[in-house]
Amino acid sequence: MPRDSHHATEEPRRQVFEAADGVSRRGFVAGAGLLGMTFPLHSVMSTALASDDALAGKDGLTLLNDLPLNAETPAHLLDDAITPTSRHFIRNNGLPPENVDAAGWTLAVDGLVDNPAVFSIDELRARFEVVNLALTIECGGNGRAFFDPPVGGEQWTMGAVGCAEWTGVRLADVLKRVGVKPGAVYTAHYSADTLLSGDEGKLPISRGVPIAKAMTDNVLIAFSMNGGPLHRHNGAPLRLVVPGWPGACSQKWLRRVEIRDQVHDGPKMTGTS
């Protein structure tokens, strides 16, 4: 699992990003780190690439599952310090929203706050400092295919990770504006995606983070990726980026952030999740 301080930087153009073990991602991929590894049979057989309509704009990704859509980046395409949008992995838990029009998108911030508010993306840009940060997102299941004995879930090899340059506003700045009340414990993140069954009003995932993490200066509400729009499968038009924590906390298609007086208990937050 990635470490907080090692995967966030305010120098977006750094040429080397340190992995959790202190070895650069560039050096690991380009060097002998991959030599002698035995890849699971599934990774050889799962050869559906970006020519599939579902992966339009995603050059060379390996499709692991099409329902929900999940695709990883082959290791040899992760050699850039900044992962191109076309090579950034896709991790979905449900069905992405059909309408991702930025012009009509809003974000509600409510719960244990003094002044609940709803912001359009234009209002976020206008009312808060816009920052650019190179931040790593990694699925908590990255490397699962190598487990012995095997475990369930998406069988990621090593491609469920990417370091893009994200543009957005700090979650902390937004929370300061609405005024977090004493007794706040956790955030709760809500998105526009739906269960695979299509059940209305039920979310496939709703994670959160402790207030102390939410108030750090590198957690972003992002509306741009590598200088351009977010890819639809990377959360367009609005998402969270929470470096140093499992990728599931970086909620895509973000619609609402609620401040709660307890640890959030949304889908994929309790039990063995």
N, C-alpha and C positions, 0 to 999 in steps of 0.2 A: 504494500500500500504506500503511495507516495507520501513524502513528508512535506509538511506545510511550507517551511521556509526554503526548502531546496527547489521548489517548483514554482516560485513566484519571483518576479523581478520587475523593477521599474526601468530596466535597460532592455527594451524590446529587441535591439539589434545585436545582443550578445551572440557570439558565434558558437559557444558551447554551453549546453545546459546540463547540469550535473544530475545523474541518476541517483537513486537512493543509496547505492553502494559506493558513490564517489567516482564512478567511471562515467565518462561522458557518453551520451547517447550516440553521438557521431562515432566515437572511438569504438564503442561496443559493436555497433552494427557493421562498421567498416573493417574491424579487426577480426581477431580469431574467435570472438565470442560465439559466433554461429557455427564455427567449424566443429564437426563431429557430433552435432545435435541430431537426434532422430526425431523427425516430425511425425505426428500421428497420421494414420491412414486417412482420416477425414480431411486433413488439411491438403492432402494431395488430390483427393477426389472432389473436394468442393472448389471447382474451378470456374464457377460462374463469375464473370468479370463485369466491368462497368458498361459493357455493350448492352446489358439488360436495361430496359427502360426504367426499372425501379432505381437503378444506380446512375442515372443520367447526371453528368457533371462530376462523377467520381471515378477518376482514371485509375484502373488497375486494381480496385479493391476486390477482395475475395468475399463472396456472398456466403454467409453461414446459415442464414435463415431468411425466408421471405415473408413470414407471418409470425411474429412481427419482424420487420426488416432489420437485419443486423449484418454488418459487413466490416471486416478488419483490413488493415493496411499491411501488405507484405513487408517484411523487415527491410528489404533492400530499397523500399520507397520512403523510409523514415530517416534518411541521411541528412535532411536539411535541418538547420537550427530552428527555422520557422516552418512548420508543416503546412504545405499549400492546402487551400480549401478542398481542392479536388482529391487530395489524399488523406483527408481527415476521416477517421473511422466513424461508423454509424452505430449507435446503440439505441434501440427503441424497445419499450416495454408494451406499447399498445399501438393504436392506429393514429398517425399524425392527423392534425386538423386539415380539412380541405381548404379553408379560407385562411390564408396567412398574409393578408393585405396589411401592410404596415400603417397605411393611412387611417384605418379604422380601429387599430389595436389599442387597447387600454390595459393598464396595470393598476389594480386596487391594492392599497396597503392599509391594513386595518387590524382589528384585534385589540390587544392591550396597548393602545396608543392614544395620545391626547387629541390628535386631529386626523382622523381617517381621511384618506384622499384617494382620488383616481387620477392617474396621469396618462396622457397620450405619449407616444414616443417623441413627438415634437416638443412636448412640455418637459420631458426628461432632459432633452438636449438643451433646452433654453434655461431651465431653472437650476441645473446642477453642472458642476465642472465635468467636462468630457475628457476622459483619460484613455491612453493606449497602453496596454500591458501585454507582454508575452507570458502566457500562463498555460501550464500543462493540465490537460484533462486525461484521466486514466480510469477505465472501468475497473471496479473492484474485483472483477472476475478475470482480468487479464492473466494469461498463463494457465488457465484452468485445464486446458487440453493435456497438460503434462502431469496432472495429478495422478498419483498411484497409491491407493486404488482410485478409479475414476469417480467423478462426482457429476451430478446433474447440472443443467444450465447450459448456456451458450458455450461452445467449446473453443474459446479464444486461444490462439497460440501466443504471439507477442505483439499483435497489431492493434490492440484496443487502447491506443495511447496516441496523443498528438499534442503539439505545442504550437498553437496559433497566436497571432497578434490580435487581441480583442479590443474593440472600442466600445465604450459605454460609460455609465456613471457608477460611482461607488454605492453599493447597497447601504453602507454606513451613512452616507450623506442623506440619502432618502429617509432613512430611519430617524436621523437627527431632526429632519424637517417636520416629520409627523409627530415626533416626541414619544419615545418609548417610555412607558410607565414603569415605576418600581414594581418588582415582582415578575417582570418578563424573564422567561427561561429559555424559550426556543422559538425559532421561526418555523413556519409551515409553508411549503411551496405548492402551488396549484397551477395546473397546466390545462391546455385546450385539447390534449390528446384523449382518446377514449379506449375503453376495454376492447379486446379483440371481438368479444361477443356483440359489441355495439350498444350495450346497456347504457341508457342515458343516465346522467347523474352519478356514474361510478367511474372512478379514475384508476388507471393501471398502476400509477405510482404517485406518491406525494411524500417527498422527503423534507427534511429540515436540518438546521444546524443550531448549536447553542448560540445565545445572544453574543457572547464574547467573540465567537468566530465571525458572526455577521457584522460586527462592528470593526473588524480589521480593515485596513486600507487597500487590500487587494482582492476583495470579493466584488465582482462586477455584475451589474445588470447590463448585459451587452446587446447592442443592436447592429454591430458590424464585426466582420471577421476578415483579417488580412487586407484591410482597406476597401472591402466590398461588402455587399449584402451577405447576411448569414445564408448558408445553404438550407433549403427546406428541411433536410434531415439532420441538420445541426442546430435546429431550433428557431428558424426564421418565423416571425421577425424579432423576437425578444426572448432572451434566455438569461439564466444565471451562470456565472463561471466562478466556482468555488475551489481555488487551487489548494492542493495538499490534502483534500478529502476525497473519498470515493466519488467517481464521476456521477453517480446517481444523485448527488446533492446539487449538481449543476443543472437544475431543472430547465428543460427546453419548453418552447411555446408558452412562456410564463404569462399567467393571467392575474395571479394574486399572491401576495405575501402577507400571511397572518402572523401576528405576534401572540404567542401563547404563554400561559403561566405553568406549563408542564412540558415535558419532553413530547414532541409531536408523535402521534400514533397513527399517522396515515398509512395507506397501502405501501408495503415494502419497508416499513419502519419497525415492525414488531416481530416477535417470535424469531424464527431462524433467518428471516430476511436481513 
